[in-house]
Amino acid sequence: MYRPTAFQEDNVDKLVAFMKANSFATLVSIVEGVPYASHVPLVVKVQEDVIQLIGHLAKLNPQWQAFETVESLAIFTGAHAYISPALYEKHENVPTWNYIAVHAYGIPKVITLNHSPESMDQMIDEMIDTYEADYKSHWHGLSDGYRQGMMNGIVGFEMTVTRLEGKYKLSQNRSQTDQETVSAALLQNPDPAIRAVGEEMRQNLSMDN
């Protein structure tokens, strides 16, 4: 992604924390020569400095057929906010948008019940542990036939991240005064998503001071 120097974020711990907090991602692959995207919850794991993304798609979704051959991209985004030029010191300015985005690249490995039942069970358990741990006993209490039917209808995947890019566009290219004014204005907005951007700006400013 286009990352001007002022907006680049390469702190892996910070990026992983953002991915975990915003784990409903857009997964993009090239299927038959054209981009194909699915919107999926992902489990973000870090083991010995290796980042892995775990999830699954419906078996009828053709995107998984592109796995294991070419690179895919998982896009994680959070809150975003319109920034009015009226907030800047100087009159000659234009509107913009503040946001945070993290791009994770890798080649997904396919997991199916027929070929790797243990891996499929592990993938399901990790998804449950991440999103609703209390559901695990319910899931394992279902009949074997029902659970196998559900798992036969999906294709799991595990993607080792080979490239990670972060973009924190939080008015860092503006003066200190402009950044403080924009942050204060966003923090007063009734929309919690817009206030979240203001809070990210405030935290970023505190790190610089």
C-alpha positions as CSV (number, residue, x, y, z in Angstrom):
1,M,0.0,0.0,0.0
2,Y,1.1,3.6,-0.5
3,R,2.8,4.7,2.7
4,P,4.3,8.1,2.9
5,T,7.1,8.3,5.4
6,A,5.1,10.3,7.9
7,F,2.4,7.6,8.1
8,Q,4.5,4.4,8.1
9,E,4.2,2.1,11.1
10,D,6.6,-0.8,11.3
11,N,6.4,-1.8,15.0
12,V,5.3,-5.4,14.8
13,D,3.9,-5.6,18.3
14,K,1.8,-2.6,17.6
15,L,0.6,-3.9,14.3
16,V,-0.3,-7.3,15.8
17,A,-2.2,-5.7,18.6
18,F,-4.2,-3.7,16.1
19,M,-4.9,-6.9,14.0
20,K,-6.2,-8.7,17.0
21,A,-8.4,-5.8,18.0
22,N,-9.8,-5.5,14.5
23,S,-9.7,-9.1,13.4
24,F,-12.7,-9.1,11.0
25,A,-10.6,-8.7,7.9
26,T,-10.9,-8.5,4.2
27,L,-9.0,-11.4,2.5
28,V,-8.0,-10.8,-1.1
29,S,-6.6,-13.4,-3.5
30,I,-6.3,-13.6,-7.3
31,V,-8.8,-16.1,-8.7
32,E,-8.7,-16.8,-12.4
33,G,-6.7,-13.6,-13.0
34,V,-9.0,-11.2,-11.1
35,P,-9.1,-10.0,-7.5
36,Y,-11.5,-11.9,-5.3
37,A,-12.3,-10.8,-1.7
38,S,-14.0,-12.4,1.3
39,H,-14.8,-10.8,4.6
40,V,-13.8,-13.1,7.4
41,P,-12.9,-13.3,11.1
42,L,-9.3,-14.3,11.6
43,V,-7.3,-15.6,14.5
44,V,-4.0,-13.8,14.8
45,K,-1.2,-15.9,16.4
46,V,2.4,-15.2,17.1
47,Q,4.8,-18.0,17.9
48,E,8.6,-17.4,18.0
49,D,8.2,-14.2,16.1
50,V,6.2,-15.9,13.3
51,I,2.8,-14.3,12.7
52,Q,0.0,-16.7,11.5
53,L,-3.5,-16.0,10.4
54,I,-6.1,-18.7,10.8
55,G,-9.6,-18.8,9.4
56,H,-12.0,-20.6,7.1
57,L,-14.2,-20.1,4.0
58,A,-17.3,-21.8,2.8
59,K,-16.3,-24.7,0.5
60,L,-18.5,-23.3,-2.2
61,N,-16.4,-20.0,-2.1
62,P,-14.0,-20.3,-5.0
63,Q,-11.4,-18.2,-3.4
64,W,-9.8,-21.1,-1.5
65,Q,-8.8,-22.7,-4.8
66,A,-6.2,-20.0,-5.3
67,F,-4.6,-20.8,-2.0
68,E,-1.2,-22.6,-1.8
69,T,-0.1,-21.2,-5.2
70,V,-0.1,-17.4,-5.0
71,E,0.1,-14.7,-2.4
72,S,-3.0,-13.5,-0.6
73,L,-3.6,-10.2,1.3
74,A,-5.4,-9.8,4.6
75,I,-6.6,-6.2,5.2
76,F,-7.3,-5.0,8.7
77,T,-9.0,-1.7,9.2
78,G,-10.3,0.2,12.2
79,A,-12.0,3.5,12.9
80,H,-11.8,6.3,10.4
81,A,-12.8,10.0,10.4
82,Y,-13.2,12.9,8.0
83,I,-10.9,15.8,8.7
84,S,-12.3,19.2,7.8
85,P,-9.8,21.9,6.6
86,A,-11.6,24.3,8.9
87,L,-9.6,22.7,11.8
88,Y,-6.2,23.9,10.4
89,E,-4.4,27.1,11.2
90,K,-3.9,28.1,7.6
91,H,-6.8,28.8,5.2
92,E,-5.4,27.2,2.1
93,N,-6.0,23.5,2.9
94,V,-8.2,20.7,1.6
95,P,-10.3,17.9,3.4
96,T,-8.7,14.6,4.1
97,W,-9.4,11.4,6.0
98,N,-7.6,9.8,9.0
99,Y,-7.5,6.1,9.5
100,I,-5.4,3.1,10.4
101,A,-4.8,0.1,8.1
102,V,-2.6,-3.0,8.3
103,H,-1.8,-5.3,5.4
104,A,-0.6,-8.8,5.9
105,Y,0.7,-10.9,3.0
106,G,1.3,-14.6,2.7
107,I,0.4,-17.9,1.0
108,P,-2.5,-19.7,2.7
109,K,-2.2,-23.4,3.4
110,V,-5.5,-25.3,2.9
111,I,-7.0,-27.3,5.8
112,T,-9.8,-29.8,5.1
113,L,-11.5,-32.4,7.2
114,N,-10.8,-35.2,4.8
115,H,-7.0,-34.5,4.5
116,S,-6.2,-33.1,8.0
117,P,-8.9,-33.8,10.5
118,E,-6.6,-32.9,13.5
119,S,-5.7,-29.6,11.9
120,M,-9.4,-28.9,11.2
121,D,-10.3,-29.6,14.8
122,Q,-7.5,-27.3,16.0
123,M,-8.6,-24.5,13.7
124,I,-12.2,-24.7,14.9
125,D,-11.0,-24.8,18.6
126,E,-8.8,-21.7,18.1
127,M,-11.6,-19.8,16.4
128,I,-13.9,-20.7,19.3
129,D,-11.3,-19.8,21.9
130,T,-10.8,-16.4,20.3
131,Y,-14.4,-15.4,19.7
132,E,-16.5,-17.3,22.3
133,A,-14.7,-19.6,24.6
134,D,-17.9,-20.6,26.4
135,Y,-19.2,-22.1,23.2
136,K,-16.6,-24.9,23.1
137,S,-18.5,-27.3,25.3
138,H,-21.6,-26.6,23.2
139,W,-19.7,-27.4,20.0
140,H,-18.2,-30.6,21.3
141,G,-21.5,-31.6,22.8
142,L,-23.1,-31.7,19.3
143,S,-23.5,-35.0,17.5
144,D,-20.5,-36.2,15.5
145,G,-22.6,-36.3,12.3
146,Y,-23.7,-32.7,12.7
147,R,-20.2,-31.4,13.5
148,Q,-18.7,-33.4,10.6
149,G,-21.3,-32.0,8.3
150,M,-20.5,-28.5,9.3
151,M,-16.7,-29.0,8.9
152,N,-17.2,-30.7,5.5
153,G,-18.9,-27.5,4.4
154,I,-15.9,-25.3,5.0
155,V,-12.2,-25.1,4.0
156,G,-9.8,-23.9,6.7
157,F,-6.6,-22.1,6.1
158,E,-3.4,-21.1,7.9
159,M,-1.4,-18.2,6.4
160,T,2.1,-17.4,7.6
161,V,2.7,-13.7,7.2
162,T,5.7,-13.0,5.1
163,R,5.2,-9.3,4.8
164,L,3.5,-6.8,7.1
165,E,2.7,-3.1,6.4
166,G,1.1,-0.6,8.7
167,K,-0.3,2.8,7.9
168,Y,-1.3,5.1,10.7
169,K,-2.6,8.2,8.9
170,L,-3.2,10.5,11.9
171,S,-2.2,14.0,10.7
172,Q,1.5,13.4,11.4
173,N,2.3,15.6,8.4
174,R,0.6,18.6,10.1
175,S,2.0,21.0,12.7
176,Q,1.8,20.1,16.4
177,T,-1.0,22.7,16.8
178,D,-3.0,21.3,13.9
179,Q,-2.7,17.8,15.3
180,E,-3.8,18.8,18.7
181,T,-6.8,20.8,17.3
182,V,-7.9,17.9,15.1
183,S,-7.6,15.4,17.9
184,A,-9.5,17.6,20.3
185,A,-12.3,18.1,17.8
186,L,-12.6,14.4,17.1
187,L,-12.7,13.5,20.8
188,Q,-15.7,15.8,21.2
189,N,-17.7,14.1,18.4
190,P,-20.8,12.0,19.4
191,D,-19.8,9.2,17.1
192,P,-17.6,6.7,19.1
193,A,-15.7,5.6,16.0
194,I,-14.7,9.2,15.3
195,R,-13.7,9.6,18.9
196,A,-11.5,6.5,18.6
197,V,-9.5,8.2,15.9
198,G,-9.1,11.2,18.1
199,E,-7.8,8.9,20.9
200,E,-5.3,7.3,18.5
201,M,-4.1,10.8,17.6
202,R,-3.8,11.8,21.3
203,Q,-1.8,8.6,22.0
204,N,0.4,9.3,19.0
205,L,1.0,12.9,20.1
206,S,1.9,11.8,23.7
207,M,4.5,9.4,22.3
208,D,6.1,12.2,20.3
209,N,6.4,14.5,23.3
